[in-house]
Amino acid sequence: MVTTSQSANLASTTFAAMSARRVLIFGGIALVAGGMLFGDIFAVFVLHQNGGQTGEALLAASRAAAVGNALAVKDSFQHIGGLLEDHGTKVDAHGHMIGAGYLALMLALLQPYVALPQTKKRLLAWWFVAEGLLLPIGIFLIHYVGLAYSPSSVIGWASVLADSAGAILIAVLAVEAWALWKHFRSGSGDTEPALPRDRRWESRILLSGGTLLVLLGFLYGAYYAAIDLYEHEARETRILKSMVENAISRQGGETTGVADYGSLAAERAVKIAAHAHIIEFGLLAILLSFIQPYVQLRELWKRRWVVVLLAGSVILPAFVPLELKMGLLAGGIADAGGLMVIVALLAMLTGVLRYSGSLDAAAGASE
C-alpha cells in the first residue's frame, strides 16, 4: 500500500504537466460528463416529444393506407424517417462521446506500457481527445446539415466530419495498440511509472461497486434475452401484421395498432436502456477507482462523491423500466439519478484539476 508521502513523491513522474496521462484523464472525465449531460437534456426535452410525433406520423400513415392515399403514406413515412434520424443521431452522439471518454481513461491507465517517446504519446492523447469531441459533434449535426452544400449526393459535410474523426480515432488506437505490442514483445521496462496502488476506501468501493454493477447488468441482460426478447419479436410481428390487414380491409383499428406498437417499442427501449446503462456505470466506476489518488478533495468529500456516483448509477437503471408503470414520476427520478452521476463526475474532475494545480505550483516553487 502506497502512503500519502510516497504518492506525493510519485506525482511528478506519474502526472507530469501536459503529459499524455494527464490529458487523457482530463479529457476522459470531461467527455463522459459532457456525454451524460447531453443525454439527460435529450431525455427531458426531446425523447418523449419525438416518440409522440413518431406515433402520430405512423397513425397518419395507417389511416392514409386505409383510404388508398399512397402519396400521404409516402409523406408520412418520410416524416417518420426524419424523426428516427433525429432520434438516432442524438442517441449516437450521446453514446459515442461517453464511449470516447471511457477509452481515454483506459488509455491513461495503459500509458506506462506504450513504447513511444513522451512527445508522441502526448500528441496522440491530444488527437484522441479532440477527435473524441468532434465525432459526436459531427453525428449530432447530420440531421440538421444533411446534404446542404455537399459535393456528394449521398454524404453531407457533417457525415464527413464524423467519419474523419472516427478514422483518426481508429488510427490513434492502432498506433497505441502497436506500441503496446512492441513493449510486451521486446520485454523492455515501463516508459513511465504506473499509477500509485491506492487501497483507500473510495478506490475499493468504486472498484467493488463497479464490478457488482457490471455483473448485475449482464444478469439483467441475460434475463431479458431469455424471457422477453423473443416474446417482443413475436408481438411486433403480430401488431404490424394486424395493422396492415386492417388497412387493407379498411376495418379501422389504426389507433389501437399504433398504441400497441408504441407500448411495445417503449417497453423494449427502457429494458435495453437499463441493461446498457448499468453496465456503462459499472465500467465508469472501475475506471474512476484507479484515478482516485489524483482527486484532491477532503477525504470526507471524496467518499461522499463516490456514494453519490454509485447511488445515481443504481437509481437511473432501476427507475428507467418503471416509467411504463409510473410514467413521468419514474422518468424524473431516473433523470435525477443521471444528474447525480454527472455532478459526482464534475466534482472528481474539479479534484483532479486542483491536484494538477497544486503539483504544478510545487514544481514551479522548487525550480
C-alpha positions in Angstrom: 0.0 0.0 0.0 1.4 3.4 -1.0 1.3 6.0 1.7 0.4 9.7 1.1 4.0 10.8 1.1 5.0 8.1 -1.3 2.2 9.1 -3.6 3.3 12.7 -3.5 6.9 11.6 -4.5 5.5 9.7 -7.5 3.3 12.7 -8.5 5.9 14.5 -10.7 6.5 11.3 -12.7 3.0 9.8 -12.9 1.2 13.1 -13.5 3.7 15.4 -15.2 2.5 18.7 -16.6 0.7 18.2 -20.0 1.7 14.6 -20.1 -0.4 12.1 -22.1 -1.8 10.6 -18.9 -3.0 14.0 -17.7 -4.5 14.9 -21.0 -6.3 11.6 -21.2 -7.7 11.7 -17.7 -8.9 15.3 -18.0 -10.4 14.7 -21.5 -11.9 11.3 -20.5 -13.8 12.6 -17.5 -14.9 15.7 -19.4 -16.1 13.6 -22.4 -18.1 11.2 -20.1 -19.6 14.1 -18.1 -20.5 16.0 -21.3 -22.0 13.0 -23.0 -24.1 12.2 -19.9 -25.3 15.8 -19.6 -26.3 15.8 -23.3 -28.1 12.5 -22.7 -30.0 13.9 -19.7 -31.0 17.0 -21.8 -32.1 14.8 -24.7 -34.2 12.6 -22.4 -36.0 15.5 -20.8 -36.6 17.8 -23.8 -36.5 15.6 -26.9 -37.1 11.9 -26.3 -40.7 11.8 -25.3 -41.7 14.5 -27.7 -40.0 12.7 -30.6 -41.8 9.4 -29.7 -45.1 11.2 -29.6 -44.6 12.7 -33.1 -43.5 9.3 -34.4 -46.6 7.7 -33.2 -48.8 10.4 -34.7 -47.0 10.0 -38.1 -47.4 6.2 -38.0 -51.1 6.7 -37.3 -51.5 9.1 -40.2 -49.7 6.6 -42.5 -52.1 3.8 -41.4 -55.2 6.0 -42.0 -53.9 7.1 -45.4 -53.3 3.4 -46.4 -56.8 2.6 -45.3 -58.2 5.1 -47.8 -55.7 4.3 -50.5 -53.8 7.6 -50.4 -50.4 6.4 -51.5 -48.9 9.9 -51.6 -49.9 10.6 -48.0 -48.5 7.3 -46.9 -45.2 8.2 -48.6 -45.1 11.6 -46.9 -45.9 10.1 -43.5 -43.1 7.6 -43.8 -40.7 10.3 -44.9 -41.6 12.2 -41.8 -41.1 9.1 -39.7 -37.7 8.6 -41.3 -36.7 12.2 -40.3 -37.9 11.7 -36.8 -36.0 8.4 -36.5 -32.9 10.1 -37.9 -33.2 12.9 -35.4 -33.6 10.4 -32.5 -30.8 8.1 -33.8 -28.2 10.8 -34.3 -28.8 12.3 -30.8 -28.6 8.8 -29.2 -25.4 8.1 -31.2 -23.8 11.4 -30.3 -24.5 10.7 -26.6 -23.1 7.2 -26.8 -20.1 8.0 -28.8 -19.0 10.9 -26.6 -19.3 8.7 -23.5 -17.5 5.8 -25.2 -14.6 8.0 -26.2 -14.3 9.2 -22.6 -14.1 5.6 -21.4 -11.4 4.8 -23.9 -9.5 7.9 -22.9 -9.5 6.8 -19.3 -8.4 3.3 -20.2 -5.6 4.6 -22.4 -4.4 6.8 -19.4 -4.0 3.6 -17.4 -2.0 1.9 -20.2 0.5 4.7 -20.8 3.4 3.1 -18.9 3.2 0.2 -21.4 3.1 2.3 -24.6 6.6 2.1 -26.1 6.7 5.6 -27.6 8.5 8.9 -26.7 6.7 11.2 -24.4 6.2 13.8 -27.1 4.5 11.4 -29.4 2.4 9.9 -26.6 1.2 13.4 -25.7 0.4 14.2 -29.3 -1.6 11.0 -29.7 -3.5 11.9 -26.5 -4.5 15.4 -27.8 -5.6 13.9 -31.1 -7.7 11.3 -29.3 -9.5 13.8 -27.0 -10.0 16.3 -29.9 -11.5 13.7 -32.2 -13.5 12.1 -29.4 -15.2 15.5 -29.2 -15.5 16.1 -33.0 -17.0 12.7 -33.7 -20.2 13.2 -31.6 -20.5 16.8 -32.8 -20.4 15.6 -36.4 -23.0 12.9 -35.7 -25.3 15.4 -33.9 -25.1 17.7 -37.0 -26.0 15.1 -39.5 -29.8 15.6 -39.1 -29.5 19.4 -39.3 -26.9 19.8 -42.0 -28.0 16.9 -44.3 -26.7 17.3 -47.9 -26.5 21.1 -47.9 -23.6 22.4 -49.9 -22.2 18.9 -50.2 -20.4 17.8 -53.4 -21.8 14.3 -53.0 -25.4 13.2 -53.3 -25.2 10.6 -50.6 -23.0 12.1 -47.8 -23.0 15.5 -46.2 -20.3 17.6 -44.5 -21.4 16.6 -41.0 -21.0 12.9 -42.0 -17.6 13.7 -43.5 -16.6 15.3 -40.1 -17.9 12.4 -38.1 -16.3 9.8 -40.4 -13.0 11.7 -40.5 -12.9 12.0 -36.7 -13.8 8.3 -36.4 -11.0 7.3 -38.8 -8.4 9.4 -36.8 -9.6 7.7 -33.5 -9.1 4.3 -35.1 -5.6 5.4 -36.3 -4.7 6.6 -32.8 -5.9 3.4 -31.2 -4.0 1.4 -33.9 -0.7 3.2 -33.0 -1.3 2.7 -29.3 -2.0 -1.0 -29.8 1.2 -1.3 -31.9 3.2 0.4 -29.2 1.7 -1.9 -26.6 2.6 -4.9 -28.7 6.1 -3.5 -29.2 6.6 -3.0 -25.4 5.5 -6.5 -24.4 7.3 -8.2 -27.4 10.6 -6.5 -26.5 10.2 -7.0 -22.8 11.6 -3.6 -22.1 10.8 -1.6 -18.9 7.9 0.6 -18.5 8.1 4.0 -20.2 6.9 5.8 -17.1 5.8 4.8 -13.5 2.4 3.1 -13.2 -0.4 4.7 -11.2 0.1 4.5 -7.4 -1.6 1.5 -6.0 -4.3 3.1 -3.9 -6.2 0.9 -1.4 -8.2 3.6 0.3 -11.9 3.3 0.9 -13.0 5.3 -2.1 -10.9 3.3 -4.5 -12.0 0.0 -3.1 -15.7 0.9 -3.0 -15.6 2.1 -6.7 -13.8 -1.0 -7.8 -16.1 -3.4 -6.0 -19.2 -1.4 -6.7 -18.4 -1.1 -10.4 -17.7 -4.8 -10.7 -21.1 -5.6 -9.0 -22.9 -3.2 -11.4 -21.4 -4.9 -14.4 -22.4 -8.3 -13.1 -26.0 -7.1 -12.4 -26.1 -5.6 -15.9 -25.1 -8.9 -17.5 -27.6 -10.8 -15.4 -30.4 -8.4 -16.3 -29.4 -8.7 -20.0 -29.5 -12.5 -19.8 -32.9 -12.4 -18.1 -34.2 -10.0 -20.8 -32.9 -12.3 -23.6 -34.3 -15.4 -22.1 -37.7 -14.1 -21.0 -38.7 -11.0 -23.1 -36.7 -10.8 -26.3 -38.4 -13.5 -28.4 -41.9 -12.5 -27.0 -41.2 -8.9 -28.1 -40.3 -10.0 -31.6 -43.4 -12.2 -31.9 -45.6 -9.4 -30.6 -44.1 -6.9 -33.0 -44.8 -9.2 -35.9 -48.4 -9.7 -34.8 -49.0 -5.9 -34.4 -47.6 -5.0 -37.7 -49.5 -7.7 -39.5 -52.7 -6.6 -37.8 -52.1 -3.0 -38.8 -51.5 -4.0 -42.5 -54.5 -6.3 -42.6 -56.8 -3.6 -41.1 -55.6 -1.0 -43.5 -56.2 -3.4 -46.5 -59.6 -4.4 -45.3 -60.5 -0.9 -44.1 -61.8 -2.2 -40.9 -60.3 0.6 -38.8 -58.4 -0.1 -35.6 -55.4 2.0 -36.6 -55.3 3.8 -33.3 -55.2 0.6 -31.3 -52.5 -0.8 -33.5 -50.3 2.3 -33.2 -50.8 2.4 -29.5 -49.9 -1.3 -29.1 -46.8 -0.8 -31.3 -45.8 2.3 -29.3 -46.2 0.5 -26.0 -44.0 -2.4 -27.3 -41.3 0.0 -28.5 -41.3 1.8 -25.2 -41.1 -1.5 -23.2 -38.2 -2.7 -25.3 -36.4 0.6 -25.2 -36.5 1.0 -21.4 -35.3 -2.5 -20.7 -32.4 -2.3 -23.2 -31.5 1.2 -21.8 -31.5 -0.2 -18.2 -29.2 -3.1 -19.3 -26.8 -0.8 -21.1 -26.6 2.0 -18.5 -25.9 -0.2 -15.5 -23.0 -1.9 -17.3 -21.7 1.5 -18.5 -21.9 2.9 -15.0 -20.1 -0.1 -13.7 -17.2 0.3 -16.1 -17.1 4.0 -15.3 -16.8 3.3 -11.6 -14.0 0.7 -12.2 -12.0 3.2 -14.3 -12.5 6.0 -11.8 -11.2 3.8 -9.0 -7.7 3.9 -10.5 -7.5 7.7 -10.6 -8.7 8.5 -7.1 -5.1 9.2 -6.0 -5.3 12.3 -8.2 -8.6 13.6 -6.8 -7.5 16.3 -4.4 -10.6 16.7 -2.2 -11.0 16.2 1.5 -11.4 12.5 2.4 -15.0 13.1 3.6 -16.0 14.7 0.3 -14.2 12.1 -1.8 -16.3 9.5 0.0 -19.5 11.5 -0.4 -19.0 11.9 -4.2 -18.2 8.2 -4.5 -21.5 7.4 -2.8 -23.4 9.9 -4.9 -22.0 8.4 -8.1 -22.8 4.8 -7.2 -26.2 5.8 -5.9 -27.0 7.6 -9.2 -25.6 4.6 -11.1 -28.3 2.4 -9.4 -31.2 4.8 -9.4 -31.1 5.6 -13.1 -31.2 2.0 -14.5 -33.6 0.9 -11.7 -36.2 3.6 -12.5 -36.0 3.6 -16.3 -38.0 0.4 -16.7 -40.6 1.7 -14.1 -41.5 4.5 -16.5 -44.0 2.1 -18.1 -45.9 1.9 -14.8 -45.2 5.2 -13.0 -44.9 7.5 -16.0 -43.2 10.8 -15.6 -42.5 10.3 -11.9 -40.2 7.4 -12.7 -38.7 9.3 -15.6 -37.9 12.2 -13.3 -36.3 10.1 -10.7 -34.2 8.3 -13.4 -33.1 11.7 -14.8 -32.2 12.8 -11.2 -30.1 9.7 -10.9 -28.2 10.6 -14.1 -27.7 14.1 -12.8 -26.2 12.7 -9.6 -23.6 10.8 -11.6 -22.8 14.0 -13.7 -22.4 16.1 -10.5 -20.1 13.5 -9.0 -18.1 13.3 -12.1 -17.7 17.1 -12.2 -16.7 17.1 -8.6 -14.0 14.5 -9.3 -12.8 16.4 -12.3 -12.5 19.5 -10.1 -10.4 17.5 -7.6 -8.1 16.3 -10.4 -7.7 19.9 -11.6 -6.9 21.0 -8.0 -4.3 18.2 -7.7 -2.8 19.2 -11.0 -2.6 22.9 -10.0 -1.0 22.1 -6.6 1.5 19.8 -8.3 2.5 22.4 -10.9 2.8 25.1 -8.3 5.0 22.9 -6.2 7.2 22.1 -9.2 7.4 25.8 -10.1 8.5 26.7 -6.5 11.2 24.0 -6.4 12.7 25.5 -9.6 
